[in-house]
Amino acid sequence: MKSKRKVKPRRSLAGCGKPIFFMKHFFAPCNKTGFLPLVLPLWGRLQRGQAGCGRSFFRSLLGFAWRFCYMRCFFFNSSREATAYVSSMMQRRIGRSVVALTIATITGVMVCGGLGCESSTPSRAAVETPGPLPRMVRQAGGGEVLQLSAGQIPGMTISEVRQVSLPGMLEANGQIAFDDRRVSTIVSRVTGRIEQTRVSQWDYVRRGEVIVQLYSPDLMTAEAEYLQAQTTAKLSSSPQMGGQMLASAMLSAARRKLELLGMSDSDIATVTFPSPSIWIRAPIGGIVIDNKAVRGAQVNPGDVLYSLGTLSDVWITADIYEDDLARVHEGQRLEAVTTAYPDEVFSGFVSRISPNIDPATHTLQVRCQVDNRSLKLKPQMLARVRIETKPGDALVIPQEALVFDTNHYFAFVEITAGSFERRAVSIASWKEEGFVRILAGLRPGERVVVAESLQVNALWHQANGENS
């Protein structure tokens, strides 16, 4: 009786389990060409922990892919046969081979992560060591300064506050406006309506020219009273009649009433009978700035009908900084230029200096009176004013030294070596590009941080326990 032959169980990789079952069935189409025998040794190395994470694993994977391609093409007799095989594989099974390689890669990474592989290169965080933290130091006077160690901020540079000489010509920007002493408005003094108008907006009128006619019963009543007072005065002047002084007083009151209603002396002299209509004349010669008189419109006492202005002399209201106030006084000669007429210079003088200073910009206004006989300067035009002044001094620093924080400009002033004070400054524009003028906050000769000023500001917030 033949003894049954013991079947030796197939040796399986330790811990393979379901992944090997999945890989065997997935790579079955490629098993005929030797794909699976190449995958299983790699899987065993992963299970035994011999394939490391990162570079070691991917080197093993690339070596496996190279051996696989080499063995697939080893058994062909000629290059033509290998080429035909590769072409057929590209048409039929190249997709499944690529997917197989992708799955093998992902599975290896998962196993490597499950085995707790560690990288052989230390992390950047482990190599870098943080530098000393910035700190605030209280001074004897009560202020606080930022203490930094040497070389804590690479690239930081320090510059000195420069004091430069100002030229003998102070320049400022301004806006042209009417001289308000040469502007007049025409208002209605009676209740009535507008019957006729003879001028419109932007027309030029002469002084005494009739421009609008009003109809008013009140005016007719006043004229009738004036004519009656005239008759009474004539009768009272005869020797037979008494009360000459009373009649004269009534005539003067009636005439004064007509004057208050807007009639001129020439108009009163021509009154021979009561009329409800009156012509209003221009009080000055100039241009009609505003026209609100419409024919047939109802008017009441105090309603503005016209606004007239004269442009023979205009004002230029310029803004200067408070540091330049000592250099400007009334009566100084000046020159003005405009973008409309860049080659023409208009002469004038400083007539008034405003007593108020704008607290937001630390500027004040200067009123300049300019001759405009050519009528080229128009209201609301912009002008550049050059005032002849005595030379002065100004403080300037590089623009890079400024830090804008919480609606203010700050600069970091070096108190001692490695100690910096954060100081608020007031600035103004400067003619040299890359520099700003300091109006307040710094003194000549002080040293300020220029390059990396933003980094110093961030360290200042960090030392105060704030977020920059």
Backbone torsions as a table, in degrees:
resi	resn	phi	psi	omega
1	MET	NA	122.5	-177.8
2	LYS	-74.0	135.1	177.9
3	SER	-80.5	144.5	180.0
4	LYS	-69.9	134.8	179.7
5	ARG	-77.8	129.2	179.9
6	LYS	-75.1	130.0	178.8
7	VAL	-89.8	119.0	179.9
8	LYS	-72.5	124.9	-178.6
9	PRO	-64.9	144.5	179.2
10	ARG	-67.9	134.3	-179.2
11	ARG	-79.1	125.3	179.5
12	SER	-111.1	154.9	178.9
13	LEU	-69.6	137.7	-176.7
14	ALA	-66.3	130.6	174.5
15	GLY	79.4	9.2	-177.4
16	CYS	-72.9	-57.4	175.8
17	GLY	60.6	-135.8	-175.1
18	LYS	-62.8	-35.6	178.1
19	PRO	-58.4	-41.0	178.9
20	ILE	-65.8	-41.2	177.4
21	PHE	-58.4	-42.4	-179.9
22	PHE	-65.9	-43.6	-177.0
23	MET	-67.7	-37.7	179.8
24	LYS	-62.0	-45.5	-178.0
25	HIS	-75.5	-30.5	-179.1
26	PHE	-74.3	-37.8	-178.3
27	PHE	-92.3	13.4	-179.1
28	ALA	-58.0	-41.6	179.8
29	PRO	-62.2	-23.4	-178.7
30	CYS	-100.5	-1.0	-175.2
31	ASN	-66.9	-25.8	-177.8
32	LYS	-66.5	-25.0	-177.0
33	THR	-102.6	9.6	173.8
34	GLY	93.6	21.8	-178.7
35	PHE	-73.5	-48.8	-175.2
36	LEU	-65.2	-40.1	177.1
37	PRO	-59.5	-23.8	178.0
38	LEU	-83.5	-31.0	-178.0
39	VAL	-73.3	-40.6	-173.5
40	LEU	-63.7	-41.5	175.9
41	PRO	-60.3	-38.5	178.2
42	LEU	-64.4	-39.7	178.2
43	TRP	-64.3	-39.0	178.0
44	GLY	-64.0	-39.0	177.2
45	ARG	-62.4	-38.6	178.2
46	LEU	-65.2	-40.2	-178.9
47	GLN	-68.1	-33.3	-179.2
48	ARG	-85.9	-0.6	177.8
49	GLY	77.9	16.5	-178.4
50	GLN	-83.6	-21.9	179.3
51	ALA	-96.4	115.9	-176.9
52	GLY	-81.2	172.7	179.6
53	CYS	-75.5	165.5	170.5
54	GLY	70.1	-121.9	-171.4
55	ARG	-67.0	-39.9	-177.4
56	SER	-62.1	-42.3	-178.4
57	PHE	-65.6	-45.2	-177.0
58	PHE	-71.3	-27.2	172.9
59	ARG	-64.9	-43.7	177.5
60	SER	-61.7	-40.1	-179.1
61	LEU	-65.3	-42.1	179.1
62	LEU	-66.5	-38.3	176.5
63	GLY	-63.1	-39.7	177.3
64	PHE	-62.6	-43.6	-179.7
65	ALA	-64.1	-38.7	179.7
66	TRP	-65.5	-44.0	178.7
67	ARG	-64.0	-35.8	-179.4
68	PHE	-64.4	-47.0	180.0
69	CYS	-65.5	-36.3	-178.4
70	TYR	-66.8	-44.7	-178.8
71	MET	-69.1	-30.7	179.9
72	ARG	-67.0	-33.5	-176.7
73	CYS	-99.8	2.3	-174.1
74	PHE	-74.3	-34.6	-171.2
75	PHE	-87.6	3.9	177.8
76	PHE	-83.3	144.8	-176.1
77	ASN	-81.3	-23.5	-176.8
78	SER	-148.8	165.7	178.4
79	SER	-68.3	-31.6	178.0
80	ARG	-64.5	-40.9	179.9
81	GLU	-67.4	-38.2	177.5
82	ALA	-65.6	-37.5	179.7
83	THR	-66.8	-41.7	178.8
84	ALA	-63.9	-38.0	179.5
85	TYR	-66.4	-42.3	-179.8
86	VAL	-64.1	-36.9	179.4
87	SER	-65.5	-42.9	179.5
88	SER	-67.2	-36.3	178.6
89	MET	-65.5	-37.6	178.6
90	MET	-64.1	-33.7	-178.5
91	GLN	-79.2	-32.2	-170.4
92	ARG	-109.3	-49.1	-165.6
93	ARG	-126.3	9.5	-177.6
94	ILE	-67.8	-31.4	178.9
95	GLY	-62.0	-44.4	-177.9
96	ARG	-71.3	-32.0	177.8
97	SER	-67.2	-42.0	179.0
98	VAL	-64.9	-41.8	177.7
99	VAL	-62.7	-38.9	179.5
100	ALA	-62.2	-45.1	177.9
101	LEU	-61.9	-39.7	179.7
102	THR	-63.9	-44.1	-179.7
103	ILE	-64.8	-39.1	179.6
104	ALA	-62.8	-40.1	179.3
105	THR	-64.2	-47.6	-178.6
106	ILE	-63.1	-40.7	-179.4
107	THR	-64.5	-39.5	179.1
108	GLY	-64.6	-40.2	179.0
109	VAL	-64.9	-40.2	178.8
110	MET	-63.7	-42.5	-179.9
111	VAL	-67.0	-38.6	-180.0
112	CYS	-63.9	-39.8	176.9
113	GLY	-66.9	-38.0	179.6
114	GLY	-67.6	-30.0	179.6
115	LEU	-80.7	-4.6	176.9
116	GLY	72.4	43.5	179.5
117	CYS	-66.5	147.9	-180.0
118	GLU	-119.9	144.3	179.5
119	SER	-75.8	145.0	-178.4
120	SER	-80.2	-17.2	-178.7
121	THR	-99.6	132.5	179.6
122	PRO	-69.4	151.9	-178.9
123	SER	-72.0	161.2	-178.9
124	ARG	-66.9	-34.2	-179.7
125	ALA	-65.4	-31.9	-179.7
126	ALA	-74.7	-27.1	-177.9
127	VAL	-80.0	-45.2	-175.1
128	GLU	-74.5	139.6	177.1
129	THR	-117.2	130.1	-178.2
130	PRO	-65.8	143.5	179.0
131	GLY	-78.4	178.0	179.4
132	PRO	-65.7	140.3	-177.5
133	LEU	-75.9	145.4	176.1
134	PRO	-70.0	154.2	-179.2
135	ARG	-143.8	154.9	179.9
136	MET	-97.1	136.0	-178.9
137	VAL	-120.8	127.4	179.9
138	ARG	-83.8	132.2	-179.9
139	GLN	-87.5	172.0	-178.9
140	ALA	-67.3	-31.4	179.9
141	GLY	-78.2	-4.9	179.5
142	GLY	106.0	-15.3	178.6
143	GLY	-80.7	165.3	179.8
144	GLU	-117.5	142.9	178.2
145	VAL	-126.0	154.4	178.5
146	LEU	-89.6	124.9	-179.2
147	GLN	-100.0	120.8	178.3
148	LEU	-122.4	145.5	177.3
149	SER	-82.8	160.7	-178.3
150	ALA	-65.6	131.1	178.6
151	GLY	75.4	12.1	-179.7
152	GLN	-70.3	-31.1	178.4
153	ILE	-117.7	99.2	179.6
154	PRO	-65.2	140.0	176.8
155	GLY	85.8	1.9	-179.3
156	MET	-74.2	132.2	178.6
157	THR	-123.4	155.3	-177.5
158	ILE	-126.9	136.3	-179.1
159	SER	-128.4	157.0	-177.7
160	GLU	-93.8	145.0	176.6
161	VAL	-71.7	122.4	-176.0
162	ARG	-94.1	143.8	172.9
163	GLN	-111.8	116.6	-176.1
164	VAL	-117.2	157.8	-179.3
165	SER	-84.9	136.8	176.8
166	LEU	-87.7	148.1	179.0
167	PRO	-71.6	167.9	179.1
168	GLY	-78.5	8.8	179.0
169	MET	-124.4	118.9	179.2
170	LEU	-95.2	123.0	-179.2
171	GLU	-104.8	141.8	-179.8
172	ALA	-151.8	154.1	176.9
173	ASN	-95.4	143.7	-178.7
174	GLY	-147.9	176.2	-179.3
175	GLN	-130.2	138.5	-176.9
176	ILE	-82.6	141.1	179.3
177	ALA	-145.0	165.2	175.4
178	PHE	-67.4	148.1	167.1
179	ASP	-75.6	111.3	-172.6
180	ASP	-65.1	-13.0	174.1
181	ARG	-77.8	-10.2	180.0
182	ARG	-116.7	26.6	176.9
183	VAL	-120.2	137.2	-178.4
184	SER	-139.0	148.7	176.2
185	THR	-118.0	147.4	177.5
186	ILE	-109.9	120.5	-178.0
187	VAL	-118.9	157.8	175.9
188	SER	-82.4	134.4	179.1
189	ARG	-107.2	-0.2	-179.2
190	VAL	-132.7	167.8	173.6
191	THR	-94.3	127.1	-178.6
192	GLY	179.1	-148.5	179.0
193	ARG	-142.1	160.7	-179.2
194	ILE	-87.3	124.2	-179.3
195	GLU	-96.5	-44.6	-178.1
196	GLN	-142.0	150.4	172.2
197	THR	-131.0	141.7	-176.8
198	ARG	-117.7	-8.2	178.9
199	VAL	-132.0	160.7	177.1
200	SER	-132.0	-176.5	-176.2
201	GLN	-65.6	141.3	179.0
202	TRP	73.5	5.8	174.4
203	ASP	-77.6	149.5	175.9
204	TYR	-95.5	130.9	-179.4
205	VAL	-123.0	153.9	175.9
206	ARG	-97.4	158.4	179.1
207	ARG	-66.9	130.7	-178.7
208	GLY	88.5	-2.4	-179.7
209	GLU	-74.9	137.1	178.5
210	VAL	-74.7	135.1	-175.5
211	ILE	-126.8	-26.1	-178.1
212	VAL	-151.7	144.8	178.3
213	GLN	-114.1	131.3	-179.8
214	LEU	-113.6	146.7	172.3
215	TYR	-109.5	126.1	-177.1
216	SER	-151.8	121.2	173.6
217	PRO	-63.4	-28.2	178.2
218	ASP	-62.8	-37.3	178.9
219	LEU	-67.6	-38.0	178.1
220	MET	-63.4	-40.3	178.6
221	THR	-64.6	-41.6	179.6
222	ALA	-65.0	-37.6	177.8
223	GLU	-67.8	-38.8	178.4
224	ALA	-63.7	-39.3	177.7
225	GLU	-65.4	-37.3	179.1
226	TYR	-66.4	-43.1	179.0
227	LEU	-65.1	-38.4	178.3
228	GLN	-66.7	-39.6	177.7
229	ALA	-65.3	-35.4	176.8
230	GLN	-62.7	-45.3	180.0
231	THR	-63.3	-42.2	179.9
232	THR	-64.4	-37.3	179.8
233	ALA	-68.1	-36.2	178.8
234	LYS	-67.2	-40.8	179.4
235	LEU	-68.5	-34.3	-178.0
236	SER	-74.6	-16.9	-178.9
237	SER	-78.2	-14.4	179.5
238	SER	-75.1	151.4	-177.0
239	PRO	-67.4	-25.3	-178.6
240	GLN	-72.9	-25.6	-176.0
241	MET	-100.4	143.4	176.8
242	GLY	-103.0	179.5	177.8
243	GLY	77.6	38.5	-179.2
244	GLN	-67.8	-39.1	-179.5
245	MET	-66.8	-36.9	178.5
246	LEU	-66.5	-41.1	179.5
247	ALA	-66.2	-38.2	178.9
248	SER	-65.7	-38.0	178.5
249	ALA	-67.3	-38.1	177.9
250	MET	-66.4	-37.0	178.9
251	LEU	-66.8	-41.3	178.9
252	SER	-65.0	-37.8	178.6
253	ALA	-68.2	-38.7	178.7
254	ALA	-67.7	-37.8	177.9
255	ARG	-67.6	-40.8	179.1
256	ARG	-63.5	-34.5	178.7
257	LYS	-64.5	-40.2	178.0
258	LEU	-66.4	-37.9	177.8
259	GLU	-63.8	-39.6	179.4
260	LEU	-68.9	-24.3	177.1
261	LEU	-82.8	0.4	173.9
262	GLY	105.1	8.1	-179.8
263	MET	-88.4	137.7	177.8
264	SER	-83.6	173.4	-179.5
265	ASP	-63.9	-38.4	179.2
266	SER	-67.2	-36.1	178.6
267	ASP	-69.0	-38.5	180.0
268	ILE	-67.4	-35.1	-178.7
269	ALA	-68.1	-24.6	-178.7
270	THR	-91.6	1.7	-179.0
271	VAL	-75.1	117.5	177.2
272	THR	-119.2	-19.7	177.7
273	PHE	-152.2	155.5	-179.0
274	PRO	-65.6	132.0	179.2
275	SER	-134.6	137.2	-180.0
276	PRO	-81.1	-3.6	-176.6
277	SER	-108.8	147.3	179.1
278	ILE	-145.1	141.1	175.1
279	TRP	-96.0	130.1	177.1
280	ILE	-97.6	134.3	-175.7
281	ARG	-105.3	158.6	179.4
282	ALA	-74.2	127.1	-179.3
283	PRO	-73.8	-26.2	178.9
284	ILE	-137.4	164.5	172.6
285	GLY	-92.0	135.2	-179.0
286	GLY	171.2	-158.1	-176.8
287	ILE	-104.9	141.9	176.6
288	VAL	-74.1	106.2	-179.2
289	ILE	-78.1	-42.9	-176.5
290	ASP	-139.4	136.3	-178.9
291	ASN	-126.1	116.5	177.4
292	LYS	-119.4	8.1	-179.3
293	ALA	-87.2	119.1	179.1
294	VAL	-120.8	131.8	-177.8
295	ARG	-60.8	131.4	-179.9
296	GLY	87.4	-3.4	-178.2
297	ALA	-77.4	147.1	176.8
298	GLN	-81.3	136.7	-179.3
299	VAL	-125.9	154.8	177.3
300	ASN	-130.1	161.7	178.4
301	PRO	-57.8	129.4	180.0
302	GLY	99.2	-9.9	178.4
303	ASP	-71.1	131.2	179.7
304	VAL	-80.6	127.8	179.2
305	LEU	-101.9	-45.3	-178.0
306	TYR	-140.7	155.5	169.2
307	SER	-127.0	126.5	-177.8
308	LEU	-116.5	145.9	178.8
309	GLY	-144.0	152.1	179.7
310	THR	-113.6	134.6	-176.5
311	LEU	-107.6	11.9	179.9
312	SER	-65.1	-33.4	172.7
313	ASP	-130.3	133.0	-179.0
314	VAL	-125.8	165.1	175.7
315	TRP	-106.8	145.8	170.3
316	ILE	-121.1	115.9	179.4
317	THR	-95.4	109.1	-176.7
318	ALA	-108.8	152.8	179.0
319	ASP	-106.5	127.7	175.8
320	ILE	-125.3	155.5	179.2
321	TYR	-80.1	154.9	-176.3
322	GLU	-65.0	-24.0	177.0
323	ASP	-66.7	-24.5	-179.1
324	ASP	-93.4	3.0	-176.3
325	LEU	-63.4	-36.6	-179.0
326	ALA	-68.2	-15.7	-177.7
327	ARG	-94.2	-5.9	-175.4
328	VAL	-118.3	138.1	175.4
329	HIS	-148.8	164.9	-177.3
330	GLU	-67.7	141.9	179.1
331	GLY	95.4	-7.8	180.0
332	GLN	-67.2	141.3	178.5
333	ARG	-76.5	151.6	-179.1
334	LEU	-150.4	164.5	175.3
335	GLU	-128.2	145.1	-178.8
336	ALA	-130.5	138.5	176.0
337	VAL	-129.6	153.0	-179.5
338	THR	-128.3	160.1	176.9
339	THR	-71.5	-25.5	178.8
340	ALA	-70.9	-35.0	179.4
341	TYR	-129.5	74.2	-174.3
342	PRO	-68.0	-22.5	-177.2
343	ASP	-95.1	1.5	-178.4
344	GLU	-114.5	133.5	-178.3
345	VAL	-109.0	130.8	179.0
346	PHE	-107.2	130.9	-175.8
347	SER	-96.3	153.1	178.4
348	GLY	-171.0	-163.1	179.9
349	PHE	-151.7	161.7	178.0
350	VAL	-78.9	117.7	-177.4
351	SER	-96.4	-40.3	-178.9
352	ARG	-145.0	152.7	174.9
353	ILE	-122.2	128.9	-176.5
354	SER	-65.4	140.7	176.8
355	PRO	-82.7	-6.0	-176.1
356	ASN	-108.4	144.7	177.0
357	ILE	-115.6	134.1	178.2
358	ASP	-71.2	119.2	-177.5
359	PRO	-70.6	-20.4	-178.7
360	ALA	-78.5	-40.5	-176.0
361	THR	-111.0	-6.8	-178.0
362	HIS	55.3	45.5	176.9
363	THR	-124.3	160.9	173.3
364	LEU	-137.7	160.4	-174.2
365	GLN	-98.5	144.1	177.5
366	VAL	-121.5	129.0	179.6
367	ARG	-96.8	120.6	-178.2
368	CYS	-111.8	130.3	177.7
369	GLN	-98.8	125.9	-173.0
370	VAL	-124.6	138.1	177.5
371	ASP	-75.2	129.5	-176.4
372	ASN	-135.2	52.4	-178.9
373	ARG	-65.7	-27.8	178.4
374	SER	-77.1	-8.2	179.6
375	LEU	60.5	27.0	179.3
376	LYS	-82.4	-32.0	-179.5
377	LEU	-79.3	128.9	-177.9
378	LYS	-115.9	150.9	177.4
379	PRO	-60.1	146.2	-179.2
380	GLN	75.5	1.5	173.8
381	MET	-73.0	150.5	176.2
382	LEU	-91.7	142.9	-178.4
383	ALA	-139.6	153.1	175.3
384	ARG	-107.5	120.0	-175.0
385	VAL	-105.7	133.6	175.3
386	ARG	-117.8	110.7	-177.2
387	ILE	-100.4	130.8	178.8
388	GLU	-75.7	115.0	-176.5
389	THR	-130.9	176.0	173.2
390	LYS	-82.7	146.0	179.3
391	PRO	-61.6	150.7	178.6
392	GLY	-142.7	-164.7	-178.7
393	ASP	-125.8	156.8	178.1
394	ALA	-145.1	152.5	177.3
395	LEU	-102.8	132.8	-179.8
396	VAL	-133.4	147.5	175.0
397	ILE	-138.9	161.7	175.2
398	PRO	-62.7	143.1	-178.9
399	GLN	-64.1	-27.0	-179.2
400	GLU	-66.9	-19.8	-178.6
401	ALA	-76.1	-12.6	-177.3
402	LEU	-85.1	143.7	175.2
403	VAL	-127.0	123.2	178.7
404	PHE	-94.6	118.0	-175.9
405	ASP	-149.6	130.4	178.6
406	THR	51.8	50.6	173.3
407	ASN	64.5	22.3	178.1
408	HIS	-141.9	157.8	173.9
409	TYR	-97.5	137.7	-179.0
410	PHE	-129.4	155.6	172.7
411	ALA	-137.1	144.8	-179.4
412	PHE	-98.0	113.8	-176.2
413	VAL	-97.6	131.5	178.9
414	GLU	-79.3	115.1	178.1
415	ILE	-84.7	-54.7	172.4
416	THR	-133.4	-178.9	179.6
417	ALA	-63.7	115.9	179.5
418	GLY	85.9	1.1	179.5
419	SER	-117.2	130.6	-174.7
420	PHE	-132.9	137.8	178.3
421	GLU	-108.7	131.3	177.3
422	ARG	-86.5	119.5	-172.3
423	ARG	-130.0	133.8	177.1
424	ALA	-76.6	140.6	-177.7
425	VAL	-132.2	155.3	171.6
426	SER	-109.9	134.5	-171.8
427	ILE	-123.7	165.8	173.8
428	ALA	-147.3	164.7	-179.9
429	SER	-70.3	156.1	-179.0
430	TRP	-137.5	148.0	-174.5
431	LYS	-69.0	-26.1	-178.5
432	GLU	-84.8	125.9	-176.5
433	GLU	-67.5	137.4	179.7
434	GLY	88.2	1.4	179.5
435	PHE	-128.6	156.2	177.4
436	VAL	-129.0	154.9	178.1
437	ARG	-93.7	134.7	-179.7
438	ILE	-97.7	121.1	178.4
439	LEU	-91.1	-35.3	-179.0
440	ALA	-156.6	149.9	175.2
441	GLY	114.3	-23.0	-179.1
442	LEU	-128.9	160.0	178.3
443	ARG	-122.9	155.7	-180.0
444	PRO	-61.9	139.3	178.1
445	GLY	90.8	-13.4	178.1
446	GLU	-70.5	153.4	-177.6
447	ARG	-109.2	132.3	-177.5
448	VAL	-124.9	153.4	176.9
449	VAL	-74.3	131.0	-179.2
450	VAL	-107.6	-73.4	178.9
451	ALA	-75.4	142.9	-180.0
452	GLU	64.7	30.1	177.3
453	SER	-67.4	-32.5	176.8
454	LEU	-65.8	-37.2	177.8
455	GLN	-66.8	-38.6	177.0
456	VAL	-64.6	-39.2	178.0
457	ASN	-63.8	-38.8	177.4
458	ALA	-64.8	-39.6	177.5
459	LEU	-68.0	-32.6	176.8
460	TRP	-63.3	-43.2	176.9
461	HIS	-65.4	-38.6	-179.7
462	GLN	-65.5	-39.4	179.4
463	ALA	-68.1	-26.0	177.4
464	ASN	-92.2	6.6	178.9
465	GLY	71.7	30.8	179.9
466	GLU	-117.0	167.6	175.0
467	ASN	-101.2	124.1	-177.6
468	SER	-72.7	NA	NA
